[in-house]
Amino acid sequence: MNPAGVLRQIALYLERGGAPTYRVRAFRRAASVVEGLSQEELERRAAEGTLTELGGIGKTTANVIGEALEGREPAYLTEVAGGAENLPDGGALLTALRGDCHTHSDWSDGGSSIEEMAEAARELGHEYIVLTDHSPRLTVARGLSAERLRRQLEVVAGLNTVYESEGSPFRVLTGIEVDILEDGSLDQEPDLLAELDIVVASVHSHLRMERNRMTERMVTAVSNPHVDVLGHCTGRLVTGRGRPESEFDPDTVFGACRTNDVAVEINSRPERLDPPLRLLRMARELGCRFAIDTDAHAPGQLGWQPYGCARALDCGIGAGEVVNTMTSEGLLAWARGD
């Protein structure tokens, strides 16, 4: 077994299981150290028991490396894989998904590079991911200014050129998770939003706004022709100390989503699971489309889509109502209004 590959796989499983970031980084750091060694030195140090003398390799990661070099599946890998596989059954809907419309990289508040996120998505069998780092007003998340976003577009174009040259059908689609400001306007230059493949619009501030004002705010946003997906619509958190739902008129907001053909996001993050099932059923009854997204901030979190699929199935939502069951060409055509 490839020790570096095993260490990175453990990191993915830990992320999927919601492990603390420091534990994930320990395994990725160890993988980087291993990749910098020759096979001869790696095997020698494992035999001598001196792996832990290297910065970035501790007792646990050294044991994993040793077992991998012996051709055995490391016990730690088996342990974390079992925990990560304790996911809901996404059924045929999970199989039908072709990509993820809401992901983050280390350009904003994600923990990994665009390339690492893309490679993890490819390993899951995705045909595409939409890169949706935050907009500038969300400074706590290192939101992208117009200048930084334009630089990111150049990086994505270069990465897609590499995939094309390799004959890979996988693509990173351009996007943003743009803040819905208090008046319903969007936190980025309109001309730049028009250049992006997919725009996810979300409320991140003033979540306790009065119901009628919040309704008007969200309707204004989803009526903007640049918006394709309404992200985590209630803003709730269901784990830890939690956070209550924002209050708005769901008939009015979801009706505006249907009228403007904006998909309602089924956010798969375990601490969000947004919208609640009662609102999800209401959105379906009103004839909305949906996007089953992970809102992933790390590669392993791209595996969280089963949470969203299970909730969609509970509400009778089928593959034909979910935009990311489309091919990338179909998704882009839908977003353009073709």
C-alpha positions as CSV (number, residue, x, y, z in Angstrom):
1,M,0.0,0.0,0.0
2,N,1.1,3.5,-0.7
3,P,1.8,5.1,2.7
4,A,1.2,8.7,1.6
5,G,-2.0,7.7,-0.2
6,V,-3.2,5.9,3.0
7,L,-2.4,8.9,5.1
8,R,-4.4,11.2,2.8
9,Q,-7.3,8.7,2.7
10,I,-7.4,8.8,6.5
11,A,-7.6,12.6,6.4
12,L,-10.5,12.4,4.0
13,Y,-12.4,9.9,6.3
14,L,-11.7,12.1,9.3
15,E,-13.1,15.2,7.5
16,R,-16.2,13.2,6.5
17,G,-16.7,12.2,10.1
18,G,-16.4,15.8,11.3
19,A,-13.1,15.3,13.2
20,P,-11.2,18.4,14.5
21,T,-9.1,20.2,11.9
22,Y,-5.8,19.6,13.8
23,R,-6.2,15.8,13.5
24,V,-6.9,16.0,9.8
25,R,-3.8,18.3,9.3
26,A,-1.6,15.9,11.2
27,F,-2.2,13.1,8.6
28,R,-1.9,15.5,5.6
29,R,1.3,16.9,7.1
30,A,2.7,13.3,7.5
31,A,1.8,12.5,4.0
32,S,3.7,15.5,2.7
33,V,6.8,14.4,4.7
34,V,6.5,10.8,3.3
35,E,6.3,12.2,-0.2
36,G,9.6,14.0,0.3
37,L,11.5,10.8,1.2
38,S,13.0,8.2,-1.1
39,Q,11.5,4.8,-0.8
40,E,14.8,3.5,0.5
41,E,14.9,6.0,3.4
42,L,11.3,5.5,4.2
43,E,11.7,1.8,4.5
44,R,15.0,2.1,6.5
45,R,13.4,4.5,9.0
46,A,10.4,2.3,9.4
47,A,12.6,-0.7,10.1
48,E,14.8,1.2,12.6
49,G,11.8,2.9,14.3
50,T,13.1,6.4,13.6
51,L,10.2,7.8,11.6
52,T,9.1,9.9,14.6
53,E,12.4,11.7,14.5
54,L,11.1,13.5,11.4
55,G,9.1,16.6,12.0
56,G,5.5,16.1,11.1
57,I,5.4,12.3,11.9
58,G,4.0,11.2,15.3
59,K,3.5,7.8,16.8
60,T,0.1,7.2,15.2
61,T,1.1,8.2,11.7
62,A,4.4,6.2,12.0
63,N,2.3,3.1,12.8
64,V,0.1,3.7,9.8
65,I,3.2,4.1,7.6
66,G,4.8,0.9,8.9
67,E,1.6,-1.2,8.4
68,A,1.2,0.2,4.9
69,L,4.8,-0.7,4.0
70,E,4.1,-4.2,5.2
71,G,1.2,-4.4,2.7
72,R,-1.4,-4.5,5.5
73,E,-4.4,-2.2,5.7
74,P,-3.5,0.0,8.7
75,A,-5.8,-0.6,11.7
76,Y,-6.4,3.2,12.0
77,L,-7.6,3.3,8.4
78,T,-10.1,0.5,9.1
79,E,-11.3,2.3,12.2
80,V,-11.9,5.7,10.6
81,A,-13.4,4.2,7.4
82,G,-16.0,2.5,9.5
83,G,-17.0,5.8,11.1
84,A,-17.0,7.7,7.9
85,E,-19.3,5.1,6.2
86,N,-22.0,5.7,8.8
87,L,-23.9,7.9,6.4
88,P,-27.5,7.8,5.3
89,D,-28.5,5.8,2.3
90,G,-28.8,8.3,-0.6
91,G,-30.3,5.7,-2.9
92,A,-30.7,6.2,-6.6
93,L,-30.7,10.0,-6.1
94,L,-27.1,9.9,-4.9
95,T,-26.1,7.8,-7.9
96,A,-27.8,10.4,-10.2
97,L,-25.8,13.3,-8.9
98,R,-23.1,14.5,-11.2
99,G,-21.5,17.2,-9.2
100,D,-21.7,19.7,-6.3
101,C,-22.8,23.3,-6.7
102,H,-21.5,24.7,-3.4
103,T,-17.8,24.2,-2.4
104,H,-15.1,26.3,-0.8
105,S,-11.3,26.4,-1.1
106,D,-8.5,28.0,0.8
107,W,-9.0,31.2,-1.2
108,S,-11.7,32.0,1.4
109,D,-12.4,29.9,4.5
110,G,-11.8,26.4,3.1
111,G,-8.9,24.4,4.3
112,S,-7.5,23.0,1.0
113,S,-6.5,24.2,-2.4
114,I,-8.7,24.2,-5.4
115,E,-6.7,21.4,-6.9
116,E,-7.1,19.2,-3.7
117,M,-10.9,19.9,-3.7
118,A,-11.1,19.0,-7.4
119,E,-9.1,15.8,-7.0
120,A,-11.3,14.6,-4.1
121,A,-14.3,15.3,-6.2
122,R,-12.9,13.3,-9.1
123,E,-12.2,10.4,-6.8
124,L,-15.9,10.5,-5.7
125,G,-16.9,10.1,-9.3
126,H,-18.1,13.7,-9.8
127,E,-18.1,15.2,-13.3
128,Y,-17.7,18.7,-11.9
129,I,-17.7,20.9,-8.8
130,V,-18.7,24.5,-8.6
131,L,-16.2,26.6,-6.7
132,T,-18.1,29.1,-4.6
133,D,-15.8,30.9,-2.3
134,H,-17.3,33.8,-0.2
135,S,-17.8,37.4,-1.3
136,P,-15.9,40.3,0.2
137,R,-18.3,41.5,2.8
138,L,-17.8,38.3,4.8
139,T,-14.3,39.3,6.0
140,V,-14.2,36.6,8.8
141,A,-14.2,34.1,5.9
142,R,-11.6,36.0,3.8
143,G,-14.2,36.8,1.2
144,L,-12.9,37.5,-2.3
145,S,-12.7,41.0,-3.6
146,A,-13.4,41.5,-7.2
147,E,-9.7,41.6,-8.0
148,R,-9.0,38.3,-6.1
149,L,-12.0,36.6,-7.7
150,R,-10.7,37.6,-11.2
151,R,-7.4,36.0,-10.3
152,Q,-9.2,32.9,-9.1
153,L,-11.0,32.7,-12.5
154,E,-7.6,32.6,-14.2
155,V,-6.4,29.7,-11.9
156,V,-9.6,27.7,-12.6
157,A,-9.2,28.3,-16.4
158,G,-5.6,27.0,-16.1
159,L,-6.7,23.9,-14.1
160,N,-9.4,23.1,-16.6
161,T,-6.9,23.4,-19.5
162,V,-4.8,20.7,-17.8
163,Y,-7.8,18.4,-17.4
164,E,-8.7,18.9,-21.0
165,S,-5.2,18.2,-22.2
166,E,-5.3,14.9,-20.2
167,G,-8.5,14.0,-21.8
168,S,-10.4,14.2,-18.5
169,P,-14.1,15.2,-18.7
170,F,-13.9,16.7,-15.2
171,R,-14.3,20.4,-14.9
172,V,-14.2,23.0,-12.1
173,L,-17.0,25.4,-12.8
174,T,-16.7,29.1,-11.6
175,G,-19.0,30.5,-9.0
176,I,-19.4,32.4,-5.8
177,E,-21.4,32.2,-2.6
178,V,-22.4,35.8,-2.6
179,D,-23.8,37.5,0.5
180,I,-27.4,38.7,0.4
181,L,-27.1,42.2,1.9
182,E,-29.7,43.8,4.1
183,D,-31.6,45.4,1.2
184,G,-31.4,42.2,-0.9
185,S,-28.6,43.4,-3.1
186,L,-25.7,41.1,-3.8
187,D,-22.1,41.6,-2.4
188,Q,-20.2,41.6,-5.7
189,E,-19.9,43.6,-8.9
190,P,-22.8,42.7,-11.3
191,D,-20.6,42.5,-14.3
192,L,-18.4,40.0,-12.5
193,L,-21.3,37.9,-11.3
194,A,-22.4,37.7,-15.0
195,E,-19.1,36.0,-15.9
196,L,-19.6,33.2,-13.4
197,D,-21.1,29.8,-14.2
198,I,-23.2,29.5,-11.0
199,V,-24.1,32.0,-8.3
200,V,-25.2,30.8,-4.9
201,A,-26.8,33.6,-2.8
202,S,-26.9,33.2,1.0
203,V,-27.8,35.3,4.1
204,H,-24.9,35.4,6.5
205,S,-25.7,38.5,8.6
206,H,-28.6,39.9,10.5
207,L,-30.2,36.5,10.7
208,R,-32.7,37.7,13.3
209,M,-34.1,40.3,11.0
210,E,-37.9,40.9,11.3
211,R,-39.9,38.4,9.3
212,N,-41.4,40.7,6.6
213,R,-38.1,42.5,6.1
214,M,-36.3,39.1,5.7
215,T,-38.9,38.0,3.3
216,E,-38.4,41.1,1.1
217,R,-34.6,40.8,1.4
218,M,-34.6,37.2,0.1
219,V,-37.2,37.8,-2.6
220,T,-35.2,40.7,-3.9
221,A,-32.1,38.5,-4.0
222,V,-33.7,35.5,-5.8
223,S,-35.3,37.9,-8.3
224,N,-31.8,39.1,-9.3
225,P,-31.1,37.5,-12.8
226,H,-27.6,36.5,-11.7
227,V,-28.7,34.2,-8.9
228,D,-29.0,30.5,-9.6
229,V,-29.2,28.9,-6.1
230,L,-30.6,30.1,-2.8
231,G,-28.1,28.8,-0.2
232,H,-29.0,27.4,3.3
233,C,-32.2,29.5,3.5
234,T,-32.9,29.5,7.2
235,G,-29.3,29.8,8.4
236,R,-30.0,27.4,11.2
237,L,-27.4,25.3,13.1
238,V,-28.6,22.0,14.6
239,T,-25.5,20.9,16.5
240,G,-23.5,22.3,19.5
241,R,-25.1,25.5,20.9
242,G,-27.2,25.6,17.7
243,R,-28.8,28.6,16.0
244,P,-32.5,29.2,15.4
245,E,-34.0,29.5,11.9
246,S,-34.4,32.9,10.3
247,E,-38.0,33.9,10.0
248,F,-39.5,34.6,6.6
249,D,-42.7,33.8,4.6
250,P,-41.8,30.5,2.9
251,D,-44.7,30.7,0.5
252,T,-43.5,34.0,-0.8
253,V,-39.8,33.2,-0.9
254,F,-40.1,29.7,-2.4
255,G,-42.7,31.1,-4.8
256,A,-40.2,33.7,-6.0
257,C,-37.6,30.9,-6.4
258,R,-40.0,29.0,-8.6
259,T,-41.0,32.1,-10.6
260,N,-37.3,33.0,-11.2
261,D,-36.2,29.3,-11.6
262,V,-33.8,29.6,-8.7
263,A,-32.9,26.3,-7.1
264,V,-33.5,25.9,-3.3
265,E,-30.3,24.4,-1.8
266,I,-30.6,21.2,0.2
267,N,-27.5,21.9,2.3
268,S,-25.9,18.6,3.4
269,R,-23.6,19.8,6.1
270,P,-24.5,17.8,9.2
271,E,-24.6,20.9,11.4
272,R,-27.0,22.7,9.0
273,L,-29.3,20.2,7.2
274,D,-31.1,23.2,5.9
275,P,-33.9,23.7,5.1
276,P,-35.9,21.8,7.7
277,L,-38.1,19.0,6.3
278,R,-41.4,21.0,6.7
279,L,-40.0,23.8,4.5
280,L,-38.4,21.3,2.1
281,R,-41.8,19.7,1.5
282,M,-43.4,23.1,1.1
283,A,-40.8,24.1,-1.6
284,R,-41.4,20.9,-3.4
285,E,-45.2,21.4,-3.3
286,L,-44.7,24.9,-4.8
287,G,-42.7,23.4,-7.7
288,C,-39.2,24.5,-6.9
289,R,-36.0,23.0,-8.3
290,F,-33.3,21.9,-5.8
291,A,-29.5,21.7,-5.6
292,I,-28.1,19.0,-3.2
293,D,-24.9,20.5,-2.1
294,T,-22.3,19.8,0.6
295,D,-21.1,23.4,1.3
296,A,-17.7,21.5,1.7
297,H,-14.8,23.4,3.2
298,A,-12.5,20.4,3.0
299,P,-12.0,17.5,0.6
300,G,-13.5,14.9,2.9
301,Q,-16.7,16.9,3.3
302,L,-17.5,16.4,-0.4
303,G,-18.7,13.0,0.7
304,W,-21.6,14.5,2.7
305,Q,-24.2,14.5,-0.1
306,P,-26.0,11.4,1.2
307,Y,-27.3,13.5,4.0
308,G,-29.0,15.8,1.6
309,C,-30.2,13.0,-0.7
310,A,-31.8,11.2,2.3
311,R,-33.7,14.3,3.2
312,A,-34.8,14.9,-0.4
313,L,-36.1,11.3,-0.7
314,D,-38.0,11.8,2.6
315,C,-39.8,14.6,0.9
316,G,-40.5,12.8,-2.4
317,I,-38.0,14.8,-4.4
318,G,-36.8,13.0,-7.5
319,A,-33.7,13.3,-9.7
320,G,-35.6,15.4,-12.3
321,E,-36.1,18.2,-9.7
322,V,-32.4,18.4,-8.8
323,V,-30.2,20.6,-10.9
324,N,-26.9,18.8,-10.1
325,T,-28.1,15.6,-11.7
326,M,-27.6,17.5,-15.0
327,T,-24.4,17.2,-17.0
328,S,-22.1,20.3,-16.7
329,E,-23.4,21.4,-20.1
330,G,-27.0,21.0,-19.0
331,L,-26.3,22.8,-15.8
332,L,-24.7,25.7,-17.6
333,A,-27.5,25.9,-20.1
334,W,-30.1,26.0,-17.2
335,A,-28.1,28.8,-15.4
336,R,-28.0,30.8,-18.7
337,G,-31.8,30.4,-19.1
338,D,-31.4,28.5,-22.4
